Amino acid sequence: MRAASGLAGTSLGAGLLTPYVPAILLVSPWAIALAVLYFVVIFVGNGIPVVLAYQMPELTVGEVGDPRRPHRLSVIVPARNEERDLARCLDDLRTQDYAARGGSVEVIVVDGGSTDRTWSVATEHPLRPVTIHEPPLPAGWVGKSWACHIGQQHATGDLLLFLDADTRLAPPTLRAAAWEQERRGVEMVTFASRVVMESFWERVVLPLYVQLVLLYFVTPHVNRRTSKRAMANGQFLLMTREGYDRCGGHERIRGDVLEDVRLAQEVKRTGGAIWVCWAPDLLTTRMYEGPREMYEGLSKNLHGTHFSAVRQVGFLVAVFGLFWSPFLVIAVALLAGGALPWLTVGLSLVGLTVAKQVGYQHALRAPLRYGLLYPLACLFYFAMLLRNLRHGLSGGMMPWKGRSYSMNGSPPGQAPRP
């Protein structure tokens, strides 16, 4: 009796939405056609990041050669409250083998008004870098671009490397960058680092961010000289002095929060070439420590300096369509009853997405089980994008590294536009 009652309840629940779902979506040949079309769209959308990941060139330690004509290389480290990471960064720079292979290296640390021991860490380190107090931030400048600009003014090298203090370098890394620049004949070389993920939220959220970056910039196409696509990783960005001066350097893009991407765009605009490659054994970084820092950092990256409601809504639609919509399809199909094509498609897409997410976890050397939690990562991005949209429309400010920047395109240091 209880079994019969339960079966009746299930049948009633399964048909709950049937009167509200057009028959064309349930039983007609059009249902199959629409379900197949939906499957193809979502499958392709999820598949593109996989294809792009396979297309990304990878540089390993064993592949690194010696530049035929080693240059003087100036390493510029913008450092604002970096006492936690700066010493390890300087330790890594001290172990580089570039000078032993005929090149020469100078290291410049630009202290951007730090309130911790950053200055002491730099001046007391055995490497003895050139250490500069950053002048007060002028109106219209973003902090990191200002520090890089000041650093390059003191640099004497033919090659300029802009390096974040939280990066870890294997001994051949500087040599690898100079070698890649020489053999590719480009004005900019940028390495994508292996992202170190230690906390729960890092392991859940950051693999999806890597996919969004690949998808948004179509990153491997940046290396094509005929392509206008441009991007760079500001953690490790090497430029020739000639190319830097020709594109206008950081002064040209002084008001842009995404200074690395904008600098790459200026390189392409002035006829230069870029080489981007993944170098997980040469370069590692822990991008963020803690959910709050990650929330602010990713908000900055997905927002940029110039607010675009269309871009934020586009991100929202992409996250929902690619990752959440299959669950909605499954739920509606179960409640409506009889929508077998849609149920099949929804379940297939969820299975494929799980496989893709686990694959990305493996490629990024993160625990595989966190790939199962991608719907939770989508919640994180939804909250962040909705906040960006709300703040951008209301002219709010974006906090980063102890400074605040307008979210509606006003230059830093100036009042927001009405």
Backbone torsions as a table, in degrees:
resi	resn	phi	psi	omega
1	MET	NA	-46.0	178.6
2	ARG	-63.6	-37.2	179.2
3	ALA	-63.3	-43.6	179.5
4	ALA	-64.0	-40.9	179.2
5	SER	-63.9	-41.9	178.8
6	GLY	-64.0	-40.3	179.4
7	LEU	-63.1	-41.6	179.0
8	ALA	-63.3	-40.6	179.1
9	GLY	-63.9	-40.1	178.6
10	THR	-63.8	-43.2	179.8
11	SER	-62.9	-40.0	178.9
12	LEU	-64.4	-42.8	179.0
13	GLY	-66.0	-39.3	-177.7
14	ALA	-63.9	-31.4	-178.3
15	GLY	-97.5	12.0	-174.2
16	LEU	-58.7	-42.1	-175.9
17	LEU	-96.1	-3.0	-175.8
18	THR	-52.8	-44.1	-179.4
19	PRO	-63.8	-21.2	-174.7
20	TYR	-99.0	-3.6	179.9
21	VAL	-106.0	124.1	179.5
22	PRO	-54.4	139.4	-178.4
23	ALA	-59.2	-29.0	-179.0
24	ILE	-60.1	-26.2	-179.7
25	LEU	-87.2	-7.0	-173.8
26	LEU	-106.6	-48.4	-168.3
27	VAL	-127.7	-16.3	-173.0
28	SER	-80.2	164.5	173.4
29	PRO	-57.7	-27.4	178.3
30	TRP	-64.9	-30.5	178.2
31	ALA	-61.3	-43.3	179.0
32	ILE	-65.5	-42.8	-179.3
33	ALA	-62.9	-45.9	180.0
34	LEU	-66.4	-38.9	178.7
35	ALA	-63.6	-40.8	178.4
36	VAL	-65.3	-42.1	179.2
37	LEU	-62.0	-45.7	178.1
38	TYR	-60.2	-44.1	179.4
39	PHE	-58.3	-45.6	-177.7
40	VAL	-62.8	-44.6	-178.2
41	VAL	-61.8	-48.8	-177.8
42	ILE	-71.4	-37.2	178.2
43	PHE	-62.6	-45.4	179.7
44	VAL	-65.3	-42.8	178.7
45	GLY	-59.1	-38.8	177.3
46	ASN	-78.8	-26.2	-177.1
47	GLY	-78.7	-27.8	-177.0
48	ILE	-58.6	-45.6	177.3
49	PRO	-60.0	-29.8	177.3
50	VAL	-68.4	-45.9	178.5
51	VAL	-61.5	-43.8	-179.2
52	LEU	-64.5	-36.8	177.7
53	ALA	-63.0	-40.3	178.0
54	TYR	-69.5	-27.8	-179.4
55	GLN	-79.8	-19.3	-177.9
56	MET	-65.2	124.1	175.7
57	PRO	-67.3	142.7	-180.0
58	GLU	-120.4	136.0	178.5
59	LEU	-113.6	123.7	179.2
60	THR	-105.7	164.1	-179.3
61	VAL	-59.1	-40.4	-177.3
62	GLY	-67.4	-18.6	-178.8
63	GLU	-87.0	-14.1	-171.8
64	VAL	-69.8	129.2	176.8
65	GLY	-107.8	-172.6	179.4
66	ASP	-104.5	133.9	174.5
67	PRO	-60.3	141.1	179.2
68	ARG	-70.8	-34.7	179.3
69	ARG	-126.9	83.8	-178.0
70	PRO	-61.0	138.4	-179.2
71	HIS	-105.6	171.5	168.4
72	ARG	-80.4	128.4	-174.6
73	LEU	-115.9	123.5	177.9
74	SER	-101.9	120.1	178.2
75	VAL	-98.4	120.2	-177.5
76	ILE	-111.6	118.8	-177.1
77	VAL	-113.3	103.1	172.7
78	PRO	-73.4	126.9	-172.2
79	ALA	-134.6	110.0	174.0
80	ARG	-121.8	110.2	-177.7
81	ASN	54.3	57.6	-176.2
82	GLU	-116.6	27.0	-178.2
83	GLU	-60.0	-27.9	-178.7
84	ARG	-66.7	-35.4	-171.2
85	ASP	-113.8	-22.1	-169.4
86	LEU	-62.1	-41.9	-177.5
87	ALA	-60.0	-43.3	179.6
88	ARG	-66.5	-36.7	176.8
89	CYS	-62.7	-45.1	179.2
90	LEU	-67.2	-34.9	174.8
91	ASP	-58.6	-44.6	-179.6
92	ASP	-65.6	-39.0	178.5
93	LEU	-65.7	-31.6	179.3
94	ARG	-68.4	-25.9	-177.5
95	THR	-93.4	3.6	-178.0
96	GLN	-66.6	144.8	-175.8
97	ASP	-99.8	9.1	-176.5
98	TYR	-62.6	-44.5	-179.5
99	ALA	-64.8	-34.8	180.0
100	ALA	-68.7	-17.1	179.9
101	ARG	-101.4	16.0	173.6
102	GLY	109.8	-12.3	179.0
103	GLY	-89.2	178.1	174.9
104	SER	-135.3	149.9	-173.1
105	VAL	-132.1	135.6	166.5
106	GLU	-122.3	143.3	-178.7
107	VAL	-116.6	128.3	-178.8
108	ILE	-122.6	121.9	176.1
109	VAL	-106.6	125.4	178.9
110	VAL	-108.0	110.3	-179.3
111	ASP	-83.9	113.6	-175.3
112	GLY	-90.8	59.8	176.9
113	GLY	68.6	39.6	-177.1
114	SER	-65.9	148.5	176.6
115	THR	-108.8	5.9	176.7
116	ASP	-112.6	-152.3	-174.5
117	ARG	-94.6	22.8	-178.1
118	THR	-55.3	-45.8	-178.4
119	TRP	-61.8	-44.7	-179.6
120	SER	-65.2	-41.3	178.4
121	VAL	-58.0	-43.5	-178.0
122	ALA	-69.2	-47.2	-174.0
123	THR	-74.4	-23.9	-178.8
124	GLU	-94.6	-4.5	-177.1
125	HIS	-72.8	142.8	-179.8
126	PRO	-59.3	-23.0	179.0
127	LEU	-66.8	-25.1	-179.4
128	ARG	55.2	59.2	178.0
129	PRO	-70.0	157.8	169.3
130	VAL	-68.2	121.3	-175.3
131	THR	-116.9	128.2	-172.0
132	ILE	-123.9	134.8	168.9
133	HIS	-79.9	120.7	179.4
134	GLU	-66.4	130.9	173.8
135	PRO	-62.5	162.1	179.3
136	PRO	-53.2	141.3	-177.1
137	LEU	-66.3	119.6	179.4
138	PRO	-73.8	157.5	174.7
139	ALA	-60.9	138.2	178.0
140	GLY	92.7	-3.9	-178.9
141	TRP	-108.0	142.4	167.2
142	VAL	-87.1	144.1	-172.1
143	GLY	-54.6	-47.2	-175.6
144	LYS	-67.3	-41.4	179.0
145	SER	-62.6	-38.5	178.4
146	TRP	-63.5	-43.6	179.0
147	ALA	-63.7	-43.3	178.7
148	CYS	-64.0	-39.6	179.1
149	HIS	-62.5	-45.9	178.5
150	ILE	-63.0	-42.5	-179.4
151	GLY	-61.6	-44.5	-177.3
152	GLN	-68.6	-24.0	176.7
153	GLN	-66.7	-25.7	178.9
154	HIS	-96.7	-3.2	-175.4
155	ALA	-81.3	144.3	178.9
156	THR	-113.9	2.8	-174.6
157	GLY	-84.2	158.4	172.4
158	ASP	-78.9	-22.2	176.2
159	LEU	-117.0	135.8	179.3
160	LEU	-114.5	124.4	176.5
161	LEU	-115.0	117.5	176.1
162	PHE	-94.8	118.0	-168.1
163	LEU	-128.4	127.9	175.2
164	ASP	-75.5	146.0	-176.1
165	ALA	-69.5	-19.1	-176.9
166	ASP	-92.5	15.5	178.1
167	THR	-94.6	148.5	175.5
168	ARG	-114.1	132.6	-173.6
169	LEU	-117.7	133.0	169.7
170	ALA	-75.1	156.1	-175.0
171	PRO	-54.1	-33.6	-179.2
172	PRO	-86.7	7.9	-167.9
173	THR	-64.5	-46.0	179.3
174	LEU	-63.7	-41.9	178.4
175	ARG	-62.7	-39.2	179.5
176	ALA	-62.3	-42.2	-179.2
177	ALA	-66.0	-44.0	179.0
178	ALA	-66.1	-37.6	178.3
179	TRP	-65.3	-44.0	178.4
180	GLU	-63.8	-41.0	179.3
181	GLN	-61.3	-42.8	-177.4
182	GLU	-69.0	-47.3	-174.6
183	ARG	-76.2	-25.4	177.1
184	ARG	-87.0	-20.8	-179.3
185	GLY	65.0	44.3	-175.2
186	VAL	-116.3	163.6	177.7
187	GLU	-87.1	-21.4	-177.7
188	MET	-137.9	133.6	171.4
189	VAL	-123.6	131.0	178.2
190	THR	-136.2	133.0	-179.4
191	PHE	-100.8	135.1	170.0
192	ALA	-87.3	126.4	-174.5
193	SER	-88.1	161.4	168.1
194	ARG	-79.0	122.8	-176.7
195	VAL	-83.0	120.6	176.9
196	VAL	-81.5	123.4	-178.0
197	MET	-121.8	116.1	-175.3
198	GLU	-112.8	-36.0	-176.6
199	SER	-90.2	166.9	179.1
200	PHE	-56.4	-51.5	-174.6
201	TRP	-68.0	-33.9	175.4
202	GLU	-60.1	-44.8	-176.6
203	ARG	-70.5	-27.0	178.8
204	VAL	-82.3	-43.1	-167.6
205	VAL	-90.0	-43.2	-168.6
206	LEU	-69.2	-34.2	176.4
207	PRO	-59.1	-34.8	177.6
208	LEU	-69.7	-33.6	177.6
209	TYR	-64.2	-40.5	177.8
210	VAL	-58.2	-41.8	179.0
211	GLN	-65.0	-41.9	179.8
212	LEU	-62.5	-38.9	178.3
213	VAL	-64.7	-47.2	178.2
214	LEU	-58.6	-42.2	-176.0
215	LEU	-72.7	-42.4	-175.7
216	TYR	-69.4	-43.7	-176.4
217	PHE	-93.5	-8.7	-171.5
218	VAL	45.3	59.1	-163.4
219	THR	-52.3	-45.3	-178.9
220	PRO	-59.7	-26.5	-179.8
221	HIS	-70.9	-15.7	177.4
222	VAL	-59.4	-31.3	-177.0
223	ASN	-73.6	-12.4	-179.9
224	ARG	-80.0	124.6	-178.1
225	ARG	-64.5	-25.4	-179.3
226	THR	-86.0	-6.7	-177.8
227	SER	-93.0	142.6	176.2
228	LYS	-86.7	-5.1	-179.9
229	ARG	-66.3	139.5	-176.8
230	ALA	-146.4	138.4	171.7
231	MET	-164.1	162.4	177.5
232	ALA	-153.4	162.3	177.1
233	ASN	-105.2	108.6	-176.6
234	GLY	-65.3	-9.9	175.6
235	GLN	-66.9	-32.6	-176.6
236	PHE	-150.4	100.4	-171.9
237	LEU	-135.6	109.6	-179.2
238	LEU	-103.1	134.3	177.8
239	MET	-135.5	149.7	168.4
240	THR	-73.5	147.9	178.1
241	ARG	-60.4	-39.6	179.6
242	GLU	-62.0	-45.9	179.9
243	GLY	-66.5	-37.6	179.3
244	TYR	-62.8	-47.5	-178.8
245	ASP	-66.8	-38.3	-177.2
246	ARG	-65.1	-37.4	-177.6
247	CYS	-85.9	-3.9	177.3
248	GLY	96.7	-5.6	175.8
249	GLY	59.0	-157.8	-177.3
250	HIS	-71.3	-21.2	177.0
251	GLU	-64.4	-35.0	180.0
252	ARG	-64.8	-33.8	-174.6
253	ILE	-116.9	31.8	-169.5
254	ARG	-59.6	-26.2	-176.7
255	GLY	-98.0	8.8	-175.3
256	ASP	-101.3	126.7	178.3
257	VAL	-65.3	-40.4	177.6
258	LEU	-85.6	67.7	-172.2
259	GLU	-65.7	-30.2	-178.1
260	ASP	-69.0	-44.9	178.6
261	VAL	-65.0	-43.4	-178.5
262	ARG	-66.8	-37.2	178.2
263	LEU	-65.2	-39.6	176.7
264	ALA	-63.0	-39.8	178.5
265	GLN	-63.4	-37.7	178.5
266	GLU	-69.4	-34.3	175.7
267	VAL	-60.8	-48.0	179.5
268	LYS	-65.3	-39.0	-177.8
269	ARG	-62.1	-33.7	-178.1
270	THR	-95.6	17.7	172.9
271	GLY	88.0	9.6	-179.9
272	GLY	-85.9	172.9	-179.4
273	ALA	-123.4	154.2	-176.0
274	ILE	-128.5	144.9	172.4
275	TRP	-125.8	118.3	178.1
276	VAL	-112.8	131.4	175.0
277	CYS	-147.3	158.4	178.5
278	TRP	-89.5	128.2	-177.4
279	ALA	-131.6	67.0	-172.5
280	PRO	-66.9	-24.2	179.5
281	ASP	-91.2	-10.0	-180.0
282	LEU	-100.5	-31.7	-170.7
283	LEU	-139.5	127.3	175.2
284	THR	-133.0	154.7	176.6
285	THR	-154.4	148.0	168.1
286	ARG	-103.0	104.2	-170.7
287	MET	-63.3	-44.9	-174.1
288	TYR	-141.1	147.1	174.8
289	GLU	-119.3	106.3	179.2
290	GLY	100.0	149.2	-176.8
291	PRO	-61.1	-37.4	-177.3
292	ARG	-64.9	-47.4	178.9
293	GLU	-62.5	-39.9	178.7
294	MET	-66.4	-39.4	-179.9
295	TYR	-61.8	-46.4	-180.0
296	GLU	-67.9	-42.2	-177.5
297	GLY	-65.8	-45.5	179.8
298	LEU	-70.2	-34.1	174.9
299	SER	-58.5	-44.3	178.4
300	LYS	-61.2	-45.2	-175.9
301	ASN	-67.6	-38.5	-178.4
302	LEU	-83.9	-12.1	-179.0
303	HIS	-98.4	-51.2	-173.7
304	GLY	79.2	-178.6	-178.8
305	THR	-78.7	-36.8	-174.4
306	HIS	-100.3	112.3	-175.0
307	PHE	-66.1	136.9	175.0
308	SER	-137.4	108.4	177.6
309	ALA	-62.2	-35.3	-179.9
310	VAL	-62.8	-42.4	-179.4
311	ARG	-65.7	-43.3	-179.5
312	GLN	-64.9	-42.4	177.6
313	VAL	-65.4	-37.9	177.6
314	GLY	-60.7	-41.9	176.2
315	PHE	-62.1	-43.0	179.8
316	LEU	-60.5	-45.4	-179.7
317	VAL	-63.5	-41.4	-179.2
318	ALA	-64.2	-45.2	-179.9
319	VAL	-63.2	-45.0	179.9
320	PHE	-65.8	-48.7	-175.3
321	GLY	-62.9	-44.2	-174.1
322	LEU	-78.5	-32.7	-169.4
323	PHE	-115.7	-31.8	-176.4
324	TRP	-101.7	-30.7	-173.2
325	SER	-59.6	-34.0	176.9
326	PRO	-59.8	-35.1	177.4
327	PHE	-67.1	-38.4	177.3
328	LEU	-64.4	-41.8	178.4
329	VAL	-60.8	-44.6	179.0
330	ILE	-61.5	-45.9	-177.9
331	ALA	-61.9	-46.0	-179.4
332	VAL	-65.4	-41.0	-179.8
333	ALA	-62.7	-40.8	179.6
334	LEU	-67.8	-41.4	-178.8
335	LEU	-73.0	-34.1	-177.9
336	ALA	-77.5	-35.0	-178.6
337	GLY	75.9	137.8	176.2
338	GLY	82.5	-4.4	-178.7
339	ALA	-90.4	58.8	-175.2
340	LEU	-59.7	-41.2	179.2
341	PRO	-58.2	-41.4	-178.5
342	TRP	-72.0	-37.4	177.1
343	LEU	-62.9	-42.4	178.7
344	THR	-62.8	-44.7	-179.6
345	VAL	-64.3	-46.2	-179.2
346	GLY	-60.0	-47.3	179.8
347	LEU	-63.8	-39.1	179.5
348	SER	-63.9	-42.7	-178.7
349	LEU	-67.9	-38.6	176.5
350	VAL	-62.7	-44.2	178.7
351	GLY	-61.1	-44.0	179.4
352	LEU	-66.4	-38.3	179.9
353	THR	-66.8	-40.7	176.5
354	VAL	-59.2	-45.3	179.5
355	ALA	-61.2	-41.1	179.8
356	LYS	-65.6	-44.6	-178.5
357	GLN	-64.2	-41.5	177.5
358	VAL	-64.3	-38.2	177.1
359	GLY	-62.6	-40.4	177.4
360	TYR	-65.4	-40.1	176.9
361	GLN	-58.3	-42.6	179.3
362	HIS	-64.2	-45.0	-178.8
363	ALA	-63.6	-34.8	-179.1
364	LEU	-88.6	4.4	176.0
365	ARG	61.6	42.6	176.9
366	ALA	-115.0	158.5	179.1
367	PRO	-56.1	131.6	-172.9
368	LEU	-64.4	-32.8	-173.4
369	ARG	-62.8	-23.7	-179.7
370	TYR	-70.6	-16.5	175.3
371	GLY	-64.0	-23.5	179.1
372	LEU	-73.1	-15.3	-174.4
373	LEU	-98.2	20.6	-177.5
374	TYR	-60.5	-29.8	175.0
375	PRO	-60.9	-31.1	177.1
376	LEU	-69.3	-37.8	175.2
377	ALA	-61.4	-38.6	178.6
378	CYS	-62.5	-37.6	175.6
379	LEU	-60.5	-42.5	177.8
380	PHE	-58.3	-48.1	-178.6
381	TYR	-69.3	-36.2	177.4
382	PHE	-60.6	-47.5	179.5
383	ALA	-60.9	-41.8	-178.6
384	MET	-67.7	-43.5	-178.6
385	LEU	-69.3	-38.2	176.7
386	LEU	-64.6	-38.4	176.4
387	ARG	-64.2	-45.0	177.2
388	ASN	-57.4	-43.9	-178.6
389	LEU	-63.3	-45.2	-179.1
390	ARG	-65.6	-46.0	-179.0
391	HIS	-67.8	-38.3	179.6
392	GLY	-64.7	-42.9	-179.6
393	LEU	-69.0	-27.6	-178.8
394	SER	-96.8	3.1	179.1
395	GLY	73.6	31.2	-179.1
396	GLY	-72.5	177.0	-178.7
397	MET	-109.4	149.9	-179.8
398	MET	-109.6	116.3	179.4
399	PRO	-82.2	140.6	173.9
400	TRP	-163.0	127.5	177.5
401	LYS	54.6	40.0	176.2
402	GLY	78.8	5.8	176.8
403	ARG	-123.8	162.4	-179.9
404	SER	-122.7	139.8	-178.8
405	TYR	-126.5	143.9	179.0
406	SER	-64.9	144.1	179.6
407	MET	-100.2	7.6	-178.7
408	ASN	-118.1	17.6	173.9
409	GLY	97.8	-3.8	176.9
410	SER	-67.9	139.8	177.3
411	PRO	-59.4	144.6	177.9
412	PRO	-56.6	141.2	179.8
413	GLY	88.0	-5.9	178.0
414	GLN	-114.2	161.3	-179.8
415	ALA	-67.2	145.3	176.7
416	PRO	-59.7	150.3	176.9
417	ARG	-68.4	146.5	178.7
418	PRO	-68.0	NA	NA
